[in-house]
Amino acid sequence: LPLPDQQDALLAAVQQGHEEIVAYLLSADDEMSPDGMPRSAGNGKELLTPLMIAARDNRENITRVLLEFGADASKTSGGRSAMYYAVFSDRVGIIKLLIERGGASVDAAVDSTHTGVQLAARMGYVRAMEALLEAGADPNIYGPTRDSALRFAIRSNQLEAVRSLMRHGADVEQPTKDAKNAMTPLMLAVKWGWLEITTELLEVGAVVTAQNSQGHSALHYAKESNTPTRGAILVLLETCQAERKQEKRKQAAAEAQAASKKAAAAAAAAAAPEAARTKAEKKSAKRARQKAKKAAEGAEGSAAASSRGEGGGASGSAAAAAKKPPPPAPHANMHPSAAAHHPAMSKTAASSASNAIREQVHAAAYGCMEECPVCLGELAEVEATQLACGHTFCTDCITKWFEQCQSKPDAALQAAGNSCPICRQAAEDSEEIGDSPGAEAAPN
């Protein structure tokens, strides 16, 4: 066993900062404990281990030596650990040594009331508190008194500690665990009348309207407060609440507008393929009609040439008439119905224009009615008129058709009146088929 005064000698060497003597005493005797209490305990002296004394007195080198010889960083005396003395004295270097070399828990209680972070927050020792937080301490853990570090900082009006805790993730809505009178940090700051801390909490989004188990909000505690800052805090809370309501309305309007735009974009994207398909079908139908028209014109030309060949033995006057060039046609862009009334047109030209109308109407009877059967213009792009029979024409074409019907002396056209060109052409085609040679007589 060590001599009765050797343990006291170790403590004396620690207190006086003699690093070499501390190392010598611990290495010279294997039974010398780095955690030994003074032999004179009970004589009114403070019962501290060598490590606690080194932490209290900021003896970093001696703390390192004690830890190398196995000093226990978690050992307590009177409920207090070496970490308590390091934090209470704001010894950042000692705190780091206790964590890194002594394996001290960063969330353990350092006395009967606080964790290390909570004690530093209460004292306003921001550097000591941040050393623990950066080593992984939880800023929201509840201590022995069921309070958080933020509550200790607010109660002591430690503004910088409050700011540091919020930067490290402290929950500004975390209430105390007091079931009867649980309060959020904002309620506590308002109750104590800390205007600057109240402002800081509001700036990071603390809820003004939050209520505790008694149904009280921060506004309630502000109205009940008798502190000098009561009026300023009330104005601050009410203004903040009004601004947040306005911001919430704007956000809701923006979200509704964004949702509307998104829906419109989705609808447009869904309709785009259908619109493209419809447009392609229109173009295809138009090309088919134009091709059919050209084929019909070619067939008529061939038939006319054949007729001229078979009638070679006709009279000289008939041959001369056949060789005579046709009268000039109207302007290429002139509508067939207008061309029929051109003053410079001969009877033959007028008949050709009428036949052109008939050919176009006949072709349209079997085509897509999304275009005018006469001019082939897109009905969706011009003013259109639908007749009682269901056929639709652009208004200009059908108007000219009606005018032609009223002005022509042709008895058949006069009898047609305002009839549909398509329906009229179909009727004429039926009559021609019935009058042609070889046509069978209709049954009685």
MIVOGU-104871 format. One record per residue (C-alpha): residue number from 1; residue in one letter; x, y, z. Coordinates in pm, whole numbers, plus 50000, padded with zeros to 5 digits. Layout:
N
rec seq:NUM, type:A, px:X, py:Y, pz:Z
...
END
This chain:
444
rec seq:1, type:L, px:50000, py:50000, pz:50000
rec seq:2, type:P, px:50114, py:50355, pz:49936
rec seq:3, type:L, px:50234, py:50558, pz:50227
rec seq:4, type:P, px:49964, py:50760, pz:50401
rec seq:5, type:D, px:50089, py:51086, pz:50256
rec seq:6, type:Q, px:50156, py:50974, pz:49899
rec seq:7, type:Q, px:49796, py:51029, pz:49778
rec seq:8, type:D, px:49801, py:51375, pz:49930
rec seq:9, type:A, px:50133, py:51431, pz:49756
rec seq:10, type:L, px:49974, py:51345, pz:49420
rec seq:11, type:L, px:49690, py:51589, pz:49481
rec seq:12, type:A, px:49934, py:51859, pz:49587
rec seq:13, type:A, px:50140, py:51807, pz:49271
rec seq:14, type:V, px:49823, py:51836, pz:49057
rec seq:15, type:Q, px:49710, py:52155, pz:49231
rec seq:16, type:Q, px:50050, py:52317, pz:49192
rec seq:17, type:G, px:50084, py:52211, pz:48830
rec seq:18, type:H, px:50391, py:51990, pz:48864
rec seq:19, type:E, px:50347, py:51763, pz:48564
rec seq:20, type:E, px:50678, py:51577, pz:48614
rec seq:21, type:I, px:50604, py:51495, pz:48979
rec seq:22, type:V, px:50254, py:51369, pz:48887
rec seq:23, type:A, px:50403, py:51142, pz:48622
rec seq:24, type:Y, px:50675, py:51020, pz:48859
rec seq:25, type:L, px:50434, py:50938, pz:49143
rec seq:26, type:L, px:50202, py:50742, pz:48913
rec seq:27, type:S, px:50485, py:50550, pz:48745
rec seq:28, type:A, px:50683, py:50479, pz:49063
rec seq:29, type:D, px:50407, py:50290, pz:49237
rec seq:30, type:D, px:50164, py:50061, pz:49052
rec seq:31, type:E, px:49920, py:50088, pz:49340
rec seq:32, type:M, px:49903, py:50466, pz:49317
rec seq:33, type:S, px:49554, py:50546, pz:49180
rec seq:34, type:P, px:49503, py:50843, pz:48948
rec seq:35, type:D, px:49147, py:50858, pz:49085
rec seq:36, type:G, px:49240, py:50840, pz:49454
rec seq:37, type:M, px:49073, py:51070, pz:49702
rec seq:38, type:P, px:49280, py:51260, pz:49962
rec seq:39, type:R, px:49360, py:51065, pz:50278
rec seq:40, type:S, px:49238, py:51360, pz:50483
rec seq:41, type:A, px:48878, py:51332, pz:50352
rec seq:42, type:G, px:48618, py:51435, pz:50604
rec seq:43, type:N, px:48825, py:51721, pz:50747
rec seq:44, type:G, px:48630, py:51984, pz:50558
rec seq:45, type:K, px:48829, py:51947, pz:50239
rec seq:46, type:E, px:48661, py:51921, pz:49898
rec seq:47, type:L, px:48642, py:51559, pz:49791
rec seq:48, type:L, px:48780, py:51581, pz:49438
rec seq:49, type:T, px:48979, py:51336, pz:49234
rec seq:50, type:P, px:49308, py:51449, pz:49078
rec seq:51, type:L, px:49132, py:51463, pz:48738
rec seq:52, type:M, px:48856, py:51689, pz:48872
rec seq:53, type:I, px:49115, py:51925, pz:49024
rec seq:54, type:A, px:49310, py:51937, pz:48697
rec seq:55, type:A, px:48989, py:52009, pz:48503
rec seq:56, type:R, px:48884, py:52282, pz:48744
rec seq:57, type:D, px:49225, py:52450, pz:48740
rec seq:58, type:N, px:49270, py:52417, pz:48362
rec seq:59, type:R, px:49580, py:52196, pz:48389
rec seq:60, type:E, px:49576, py:52049, pz:48037
rec seq:61, type:N, px:49914, py:51875, pz:48054
rec seq:62, type:I, px:49838, py:51716, pz:48389
rec seq:63, type:T, px:49493, py:51614, pz:48263
rec seq:64, type:R, px:49665, py:51440, pz:47972
rec seq:65, type:V, px:49906, py:51258, pz:48206
rec seq:66, type:L, px:49626, py:51145, pz:48438
rec seq:67, type:L, px:49424, py:51012, pz:48144
rec seq:68, type:E, px:49730, py:50828, pz:48011
rec seq:69, type:F, px:49763, py:50652, pz:48348
rec seq:70, type:G, px:49396, py:50548, pz:48334
rec seq:71, type:A, px:49206, py:50820, pz:48519
rec seq:72, type:D, px:48828, py:50761, pz:48494
rec seq:73, type:A, px:48656, py:51057, pz:48324
rec seq:74, type:S, px:48311, py:50934, pz:48429
rec seq:75, type:K, px:48391, py:50913, pz:48803
rec seq:76, type:T, px:48180, py:51149, pz:49015
rec seq:77, type:S, px:48210, py:51307, pz:49356
rec seq:78, type:G, px:47907, py:51467, pz:49511
rec seq:79, type:G, px:47722, py:51394, pz:49187
rec seq:80, type:R, px:47968, py:51597, pz:48979
rec seq:81, type:S, px:48212, py:51466, pz:48722
rec seq:82, type:A, px:48536, py:51605, pz:48583
rec seq:83, type:M, px:48333, py:51728, pz:48282
rec seq:84, type:Y, px:48123, py:51940, pz:48517
rec seq:85, type:Y, px:48432, py:52124, pz:48641
rec seq:86, type:A, px:48566, py:52166, pz:48287
rec seq:87, type:V, px:48238, py:52313, pz:48160
rec seq:88, type:F, px:48169, py:52521, pz:48469
rec seq:89, type:S, px:48514, py:52678, pz:48433
rec seq:90, type:D, px:48475, py:52713, pz:48053
rec seq:91, type:R, px:48783, py:52499, pz:47989
rec seq:92, type:V, px:48749, py:52410, pz:47619
rec seq:93, type:G, px:49086, py:52231, pz:47598
rec seq:94, type:I, px:49004, py:52013, pz:47899
rec seq:95, type:I, px:48661, py:51933, pz:47754
rec seq:96, type:K, px:48821, py:51806, pz:47433
rec seq:97, type:L, px:49077, py:51597, pz:47626
rec seq:98, type:L, px:48805, py:51437, pz:47839
rec seq:99, type:I, px:48611, py:51345, pz:47523
rec seq:100, type:E, px:48898, py:51238, pz:47297
rec seq:101, type:R, px:49130, py:51065, pz:47549
rec seq:102, type:G, px:48904, py:50993, pz:47842
rec seq:103, type:G, px:48602, py:50869, pz:47647
rec seq:104, type:A, px:48363, py:51100, pz:47835
rec seq:105, type:S, px:48001, py:51086, pz:47715
rec seq:106, type:V, px:47892, py:51416, pz:47559
rec seq:107, type:D, px:47526, py:51362, pz:47659
rec seq:108, type:A, px:47580, py:51235, pz:48013
rec seq:109, type:A, px:47462, py:51436, pz:48313
rec seq:110, type:V, px:47751, py:51625, pz:48469
rec seq:111, type:D, px:47561, py:51693, pz:48793
rec seq:112, type:S, px:47213, py:51639, pz:48929
rec seq:113, type:T, px:47061, py:51911, pz:48707
rec seq:114, type:H, px:47242, py:51945, pz:48373
rec seq:115, type:T, px:47410, py:51774, pz:48086
rec seq:116, type:G, px:47731, py:51938, pz:47970
rec seq:117, type:V, px:47554, py:52134, pz:47692
rec seq:118, type:Q, px:47280, py:52249, pz:47927
rec seq:119, type:L, px:47529, py:52372, pz:48187
rec seq:120, type:A, px:47727, py:52561, pz:47922
rec seq:121, type:A, px:47403, py:52711, pz:47782
rec seq:122, type:R, px:47296, py:52828, pz:48125
rec seq:123, type:M, px:47636, py:52985, pz:48195
rec seq:124, type:G, px:47654, py:53139, pz:47849
rec seq:125, type:Y, px:47980, py:52961, pz:47767
rec seq:126, type:V, px:47930, py:52937, pz:47392
rec seq:127, type:R, px:48277, py:52795, pz:47313
rec seq:128, type:A, px:48244, py:52518, pz:47570
rec seq:129, type:M, px:47892, py:52441, pz:47449
rec seq:130, type:E, px:48000, py:52428, pz:47084
rec seq:131, type:A, px:48291, py:52196, pz:47170
rec seq:132, type:L, px:48037, py:51947, pz:47305
rec seq:133, type:L, px:47794, py:52000, pz:47015
rec seq:134, type:E, px:48066, py:51953, pz:46755
rec seq:135, type:A, px:48166, py:51630, pz:46931
rec seq:136, type:G, px:47811, py:51501, pz:46875
rec seq:137, type:A, px:47611, py:51620, pz:47174
rec seq:138, type:D, px:47233, py:51634, pz:47120
rec seq:139, type:P, px:47100, py:51992, pz:47162
rec seq:140, type:N, px:46746, py:51865, pz:47219
rec seq:141, type:I, px:46809, py:51603, pz:47485
rec seq:142, type:Y, px:46619, py:51644, pz:47812
rec seq:143, type:G, px:46829, py:51668, pz:48127
rec seq:144, type:P, px:46757, py:51545, pz:48481
rec seq:145, type:T, px:46511, py:51832, pz:48536
rec seq:146, type:R, px:46321, py:51751, pz:48213
rec seq:147, type:D, px:46441, py:52072, pz:48050
rec seq:148, type:S, px:46630, py:52132, pz:47727
rec seq:149, type:A, px:46948, py:52332, pz:47668
rec seq:150, type:L, px:46746, py:52601, pz:47487
rec seq:151, type:R, px:46526, py:52648, pz:47792
rec seq:152, type:F, px:46831, py:52693, pz:48018
rec seq:153, type:A, px:46977, py:52951, pz:47777
rec seq:154, type:I, px:46648, py:53144, pz:47753
rec seq:155, type:R, px:46586, py:53145, pz:48125
rec seq:156, type:S, px:46933, py:53294, pz:48180
rec seq:157, type:N, px:46886, py:53540, pz:47888
rec seq:158, type:Q, px:47192, py:53404, pz:47707
rec seq:159, type:L, px:47125, py:53540, pz:47357
rec seq:160, type:E, px:47445, py:53409, pz:47194
rec seq:161, type:A, px:47390, py:53066, pz:47342
rec seq:162, type:V, px:47035, py:53067, pz:47200
rec seq:163, type:R, px:47170, py:53158, pz:46856
rec seq:164, type:S, px:47438, py:52888, pz:46871
rec seq:165, type:L, px:47190, py:52622, pz:46979
rec seq:166, type:M, px:46955, py:52708, pz:46692
rec seq:167, type:R, px:47247, py:52692, pz:46446
rec seq:168, type:H, px:47323, py:52343, pz:46574
rec seq:169, type:G, px:46965, py:52219, pz:46531
rec seq:170, type:A, px:46784, py:52305, pz:46853
rec seq:171, type:D, px:46407, py:52259, pz:46815
rec seq:172, type:V, px:46234, py:52595, pz:46868
rec seq:173, type:E, px:45901, py:52420, pz:46924
rec seq:174, type:Q, px:46024, py:52166, pz:47180
rec seq:175, type:P, px:45825, py:52217, pz:47501
rec seq:176, type:T, px:45941, py:52140, pz:47848
rec seq:177, type:K, px:45834, py:51803, pz:47987
rec seq:178, type:D, px:45642, py:51966, pz:48268
rec seq:179, type:A, px:45296, py:51815, pz:48215
rec seq:180, type:K, px:45118, py:52087, pz:48412
rec seq:181, type:N, px:45290, py:52391, pz:48268
rec seq:182, type:A, px:45471, py:52283, pz:47952
rec seq:183, type:M, px:45596, py:52583, pz:47756
rec seq:184, type:T, px:45764, py:52629, pz:47420
rec seq:185, type:P, px:46084, py:52835, pz:47404
rec seq:186, type:L, px:45885, py:53130, pz:47260
rec seq:187, type:M, px:45636, py:53122, pz:47547
rec seq:188, type:L, px:45923, py:53118, pz:47796
rec seq:189, type:A, px:46104, py:53410, pz:47630
rec seq:190, type:V, px:45782, py:53615, pz:47620
rec seq:191, type:K, px:45702, py:53537, pz:47982
rec seq:192, type:W, px:46046, py:53652, pz:48098
rec seq:193, type:G, px:46028, py:53959, pz:47874
rec seq:194, type:W, px:46339, py:53886, pz:47667
rec seq:195, type:L, px:46271, py:54097, pz:47356
rec seq:196, type:E, px:46590, py:54005, pz:47164
rec seq:197, type:I, px:46549, py:53633, pz:47220
rec seq:198, type:T, px:46181, py:53660, pz:47121
rec seq:199, type:T, px:46288, py:53830, pz:46798
rec seq:200, type:E, px:46546, py:53558, pz:46725
rec seq:201, type:L, px:46291, py:53282, pz:46778
rec seq:202, type:L, px:46037, py:53449, pz:46550
rec seq:203, type:E, px:46296, py:53497, pz:46277
rec seq:204, type:V, px:46361, py:53122, pz:46263
rec seq:205, type:G, px:45988, py:53044, pz:46246
rec seq:206, type:A, px:45868, py:52988, pz:46602
rec seq:207, type:V, px:45488, py:52947, pz:46596
rec seq:208, type:V, px:45302, py:53237, pz:46759
rec seq:209, type:T, px:44971, py:53052, pz:46789
rec seq:210, type:A, px:45106, py:52728, pz:46941
rec seq:211, type:Q, px:44926, py:52636, pz:47264
rec seq:212, type:N, px:45029, py:52432, pz:47566
rec seq:213, type:S, px:44818, py:52186, pz:47764
rec seq:214, type:Q, px:44643, py:52475, pz:47939
rec seq:215, type:G, px:44540, py:52631, pz:47608
rec seq:216, type:H, px:44776, py:52927, pz:47646
rec seq:217, type:S, px:44978, py:53076, pz:47360
rec seq:218, type:A, px:45270, py:53318, pz:47352
rec seq:219, type:L, px:45022, py:53606, pz:47317
rec seq:220, type:H, px:44858, py:53500, pz:47642
rec seq:221, type:Y, px:45188, py:53512, pz:47830
rec seq:222, type:A, px:45277, py:53846, pz:47672
rec seq:223, type:K, px:44951, py:54002, pz:47793
rec seq:224, type:E, px:45002, py:53863, pz:48143
rec seq:225, type:S, px:45363, py:53979, pz:48166
rec seq:226, type:N, px:45460, py:54278, pz:48381
rec seq:227, type:T, px:45804, py:54325, pz:48225
rec seq:228, type:P, px:45917, py:54659, pz:48075
rec seq:229, type:T, px:45922, py:54504, pz:47727
rec seq:230, type:R, px:45562, py:54381, pz:47745
rec seq:231, type:G, px:45425, py:54635, pz:47493
rec seq:232, type:A, px:45705, py:54587, pz:47242
rec seq:233, type:I, px:45671, py:54209, pz:47257
rec seq:234, type:L, px:45294, py:54229, pz:47203
rec seq:235, type:V, px:45338, py:54446, pz:46894
rec seq:236, type:L, px:45610, py:54213, pz:46767
rec seq:237, type:L, px:45395, py:53902, pz:46809
rec seq:238, type:E, px:45083, py:54056, pz:46651
rec seq:239, type:T, px:45278, py:54197, pz:46356
rec seq:240, type:C, px:45452, py:53866, pz:46295
rec seq:241, type:Q, px:45123, py:53678, pz:46309
rec seq:242, type:A, px:44961, py:53915, pz:46054
rec seq:243, type:E, px:45259, py:53892, pz:45818
rec seq:244, type:R, px:45257, py:53514, pz:45832
rec seq:245, type:K, px:44886, py:53502, pz:45749
rec seq:246, type:Q, px:44945, py:53723, pz:45447
rec seq:247, type:E, px:45241, py:53512, pz:45340
rec seq:248, type:K, px:45035, py:53197, pz:45378
rec seq:249, type:R, px:44762, py:53340, pz:45154
rec seq:250, type:K, px:45017, py:53436, pz:44890
rec seq:251, type:Q, px:45172, py:53092, pz:44905
rec seq:252, type:A, px:44832, py:52926, pz:44864
rec seq:253, type:A, px:44756, py:53146, pz:44563
rec seq:254, type:A, px:45095, py:53068, pz:44409
rec seq:255, type:E, px:45044, py:52695, pz:44463
rec seq:256, type:A, px:44698, py:52712, pz:44305
rec seq:257, type:Q, px:44838, py:52898, pz:44005
rec seq:258, type:A, px:45122, py:52650, pz:43969
rec seq:259, type:A, px:44875, py:52360, pz:43987
rec seq:260, type:S, px:44657, py:52524, pz:43721
rec seq:261, type:K, px:44955, py:52573, pz:43488
rec seq:262, type:K, px:45063, py:52216, pz:43545
rec seq:263, type:A, px:44715, py:52087, pz:43462
rec seq:264, type:A, px:44699, py:52303, pz:43149
rec seq:265, type:A, px:45039, py:52178, pz:43037
rec seq:266, type:A, px:44932, py:51819, pz:43096
rec seq:267, type:A, px:44612, py:51873, pz:42897
rec seq:268, type:A, px:44805, py:52033, pz:42612
rec seq:269, type:A, px:45055, py:51748, pz:42610
rec seq:270, type:A, px:44771, py:51495, pz:42598
rec seq:271, type:A, px:44591, py:51682, pz:42317
rec seq:272, type:A, px:44902, py:51738, pz:42104
rec seq:273, type:P, px:44917, py:51385, pz:41953
rec seq:274, type:E, px:44545, py:51393, pz:41870
rec seq:275, type:A, px:44573, py:51736, pz:41707
rec seq:276, type:A, px:44872, py:51623, pz:41502
rec seq:277, type:R, px:44689, py:51307, pz:41394
rec seq:278, type:T, px:44379, py:51505, pz:41290
rec seq:279, type:K, px:44588, py:51751, pz:41089
rec seq:280, type:A, px:44770, py:51467, pz:40915
rec seq:281, type:E, px:44439, py:51301, pz:40827
rec seq:282, type:K, px:44311, py:51628, pz:40678
rec seq:283, type:K, px:44619, py:51664, pz:40460
rec seq:284, type:S, px:44595, py:51301, pz:40350
rec seq:285, type:A, px:44225, py:51338, pz:40259
rec seq:286, type:K, px:44296, py:51656, pz:40065
rec seq:287, type:R, px:44576, py:51490, pz:39867
rec seq:288, type:A, px:44344, py:51196, pz:39790
rec seq:289, type:R, px:44073, py:51429, pz:39656
rec seq:290, type:Q, px:44318, py:51622, pz:39443
rec seq:291, type:K, px:44455, py:51297, pz:39304
rec seq:292, type:A, px:44102, py:51172, pz:39224
rec seq:293, type:K, px:44019, py:51502, pz:39053
rec seq:294, type:K, px:44328, py:51485, pz:38834
rec seq:295, type:A, px:44248, py:51125, pz:38744
rec seq:296, type:A, px:43892, py:51224, pz:38647
rec seq:297, type:E, px:44019, py:51513, pz:38432
rec seq:298, type:G, px:44263, py:51279, pz:38260
rec seq:299, type:A, px:43986, py:51029, pz:38189
rec seq:300, type:E, px:43763, py:51301, pz:38041
rec seq:301, type:G, px:44050, py:51420, pz:37821
rec seq:302, type:S, px:44107, py:51069, pz:37692
rec seq:303, type:A, px:43735, py:51026, pz:37619
rec seq:304, type:A, px:43724, py:51356, pz:37432
rec seq:305, type:A, px:44024, py:51260, pz:37220
rec seq:306, type:S, px:43862, py:50928, pz:37137
rec seq:307, type:S, px:43540, py:51100, pz:37030
rec seq:308, type:R, px:43730, py:51331, pz:36797
rec seq:309, type:G, px:43901, py:51029, pz:36639
rec seq:310, type:E, px:43575, py:50843, pz:36574
rec seq:311, type:G, px:43410, py:51147, pz:36417
rec seq:312, type:G, px:43680, py:51196, pz:36152
rec seq:313, type:G, px:43429, py:51161, pz:35867
rec seq:314, type:A, px:43211, py:51447, pz:35979
rec seq:315, type:S, px:43150, py:51752, pz:35769
rec seq:316, type:G, px:43425, py:52002, pz:35706
rec seq:317, type:S, px:43249, py:52266, pz:35907
rec seq:318, type:A, px:43232, py:52033, pz:36211
rec seq:319, type:A, px:43604, py:51951, pz:36177
rec seq:320, type:A, px:43689, py:52317, pz:36149
rec seq:321, type:A, px:43483, py:52389, pz:36455
rec seq:322, type:A, px:43662, py:52113, pz:36643
rec seq:323, type:K, px:44002, py:52262, pz:36544
rec seq:324, type:K, px:43900, py:52609, pz:36651
rec seq:325, type:P, px:44077, py:52700, pz:36978
rec seq:326, type:P, px:43852, py:52739, pz:37281
rec seq:327, type:P, px:43774, py:53084, pz:37413
rec seq:328, type:P, px:44002, py:53219, pz:37686
rec seq:329, type:A, px:43931, py:53087, pz:38036
rec seq:330, type:P, px:43877, py:53314, pz:38335
rec seq:331, type:H, px:44157, py:53401, pz:38579
rec seq:332, type:A, px:44308, py:53093, pz:38742
rec seq:333, type:N, px:44223, py:53211, pz:39092
rec seq:334, type:M, px:43862, py:53296, pz:39006
rec seq:335, type:H, px:43597, py:53082, pz:39176
rec seq:336, type:P, px:43415, py:52851, pz:38932
rec seq:337, type:S, px:43075, py:52995, pz:39017
rec seq:338, type:A, px:43203, py:53346, pz:38946
rec seq:339, type:A, px:43376, py:53225, pz:38631
rec seq:340, type:A, px:43042, py:53106, pz:38500
rec seq:341, type:H, px:42924, py:53470, pz:38487
rec seq:342, type:H, px:43248, py:53617, pz:38346
rec seq:343, type:P, px:43137, py:53864, pz:38072
rec seq:344, type:A, px:43418, py:53758, pz:37840
rec seq:345, type:M, px:43329, py:53392, pz:37857
rec seq:346, type:S, px:43172, py:53208, pz:37569
rec seq:347, type:K, px:42897, py:52959, pz:37614
rec seq:348, type:T, px:43152, py:52677, pz:37601
rec seq:349, type:A, px:43367, py:52837, pz:37875
rec seq:350, type:A, px:43064, py:52891, pz:38095
rec seq:351, type:S, px:42968, py:52530, pz:38048
rec seq:352, type:S, px:43323, py:52425, pz:38144
rec seq:353, type:A, px:43306, py:52635, pz:38462
rec seq:354, type:S, px:42973, py:52478, pz:38550
rec seq:355, type:N, px:43123, py:52135, pz:38491
rec seq:356, type:A, px:43416, py:52228, pz:38719
rec seq:357, type:I, px:43172, py:52306, pz:38996
rec seq:358, type:R, px:42994, py:51980, pz:38930
rec seq:359, type:E, px:43320, py:51781, pz:38939
rec seq:360, type:Q, px:43432, py:51940, pz:39265
rec seq:361, type:V, px:43093, py:51890, pz:39429
rec seq:362, type:H, px:43076, py:51532, pz:39309
rec seq:363, type:A, px:43422, py:51461, pz:39453
rec seq:364, type:A, px:43332, py:51630, pz:39780
rec seq:365, type:A, px:43031, py:51405, pz:39821
rec seq:366, type:Y, px:43272, py:51125, pz:39907
rec seq:367, type:G, px:43536, py:51330, pz:40095
rec seq:368, type:C, px:43601, py:51481, pz:40434
rec seq:369, type:M, px:43356, py:51757, pz:40521
rec seq:370, type:E, px:43619, py:51943, pz:40725
rec seq:371, type:E, px:43695, py:52138, pz:40404
rec seq:372, type:C, px:43463, py:52329, pz:40171
rec seq:373, type:P, px:43364, py:52089, pz:39887
rec seq:374, type:V, px:43392, py:52373, pz:39632
rec seq:375, type:C, px:43709, py:52572, pz:39712
rec seq:376, type:L, px:43874, py:52307, pz:39935
rec seq:377, type:G, px:43941, py:52571, pz:40200
rec seq:378, type:E, px:43966, py:52471, pz:40568
rec seq:379, type:L, px:43620, py:52524, pz:40723
rec seq:380, type:A, px:43778, py:52583, pz:41064
rec seq:381, type:E, px:43957, py:52892, pz:40929
rec seq:382, type:V, px:43666, py:53067, pz:40751
rec seq:383, type:E, px:43301, py:53148, pz:40810
rec seq:384, type:A, px:43100, py:52836, pz:40730
rec seq:385, type:T, px:42734, py:52760, pz:40659
rec seq:386, type:Q, px:42565, py:52424, pz:40717
rec seq:387, type:L, px:42257, py:52345, pz:40507
rec seq:388, type:A, px:41953, py:52155, pz:40623
rec seq:389, type:C, px:42081, py:51841, pz:40455
rec seq:390, type:G, px:42388, py:51843, pz:40677
rec seq:391, type:H, px:42650, py:51946, pz:40418
rec seq:392, type:T, px:42874, py:52238, pz:40513
rec seq:393, type:F, px:43033, py:52498, pz:40280
rec seq:394, type:C, px:43226, py:52816, pz:40330
rec seq:395, type:T, px:42974, py:53102, pz:40325
rec seq:396, type:D, px:43127, py:53271, pz:40016
rec seq:397, type:C, px:43099, py:52960, pz:39799
rec seq:398, type:I, px:42741, py:52870, pz:39893
rec seq:399, type:T, px:42632, py:53234, pz:39848
rec seq:400, type:K, px:42773, py:53237, pz:39494
rec seq:401, type:W, px:42599, py:52905, pz:39428
rec seq:402, type:F, px:42265, py:53046, pz:39532
rec seq:403, type:E, px:42319, py:53355, pz:39314
rec seq:404, type:Q, px:42406, py:53138, pz:39016
rec seq:405, type:C, px:42094, py:52927, pz:39067
rec seq:406, type:Q, px:41871, py:53238, pz:39060
rec seq:407, type:S, px:42035, py:53401, pz:38757
rec seq:408, type:K, px:42070, py:53104, pz:38520
rec seq:409, type:P, px:41784, py:53053, pz:38275
rec seq:410, type:D, px:41845, py:52682, pz:38295
rec seq:411, type:A, px:41509, py:52533, pz:38397
rec seq:412, type:A, px:41680, py:52260, pz:38603
rec seq:413, type:L, px:41879, py:52512, pz:38808
rec seq:414, type:Q, px:41578, py:52734, pz:38855
rec seq:415, type:A, px:41382, py:52438, pz:38980
rec seq:416, type:A, px:41664, py:52354, pz:39223
rec seq:417, type:G, px:41633, py:52692, pz:39391
rec seq:418, type:N, px:41849, py:52702, pz:39702
rec seq:419, type:S, px:41920, py:52329, pz:39702
rec seq:420, type:C, px:42256, py:52189, pz:39817
rec seq:421, type:P, px:42518, py:52153, pz:39537
rec seq:422, type:I, px:42616, py:51809, pz:39660
rec seq:423, type:C, px:42256, py:51687, pz:39678
rec seq:424, type:R, px:42179, py:51845, pz:39339
rec seq:425, type:Q, px:42481, py:51680, pz:39177
rec seq:426, type:A, px:42384, py:51342, pz:39321
rec seq:427, type:A, px:42036, py:51380, pz:39170
rec seq:428, type:E, px:42177, py:51477, pz:38829
rec seq:429, type:D, px:42416, py:51181, pz:38835
rec seq:430, type:S, px:42121, py:50951, pz:38902
rec seq:431, type:E, px:41928, py:51098, pz:38605
rec seq:432, type:E, px:42228, py:51058, pz:38372
rec seq:433, type:I, px:42269, py:50695, pz:38471
rec seq:434, type:G, px:41899, py:50632, pz:38415
rec seq:435, type:D, px:41899, py:50798, pz:38067
rec seq:436, type:S, px:42218, py:50632, pz:37942
rec seq:437, type:P, px:42194, py:50361, pz:37674
rec seq:438, type:G, px:42154, py:50018, pz:37821
rec seq:439, type:A, px:42016, py:50142, pz:38151
rec seq:440, type:E, px:41744, py:49923, pz:38283
rec seq:441, type:A, px:41400, py:50073, pz:38323
rec seq:442, type:A, px:41294, py:50136, pz:38680
rec seq:443, type:P, px:41038, py:49883, pz:38790
rec seq:444, type:N, px:40682, py:50001, pz:38819
END
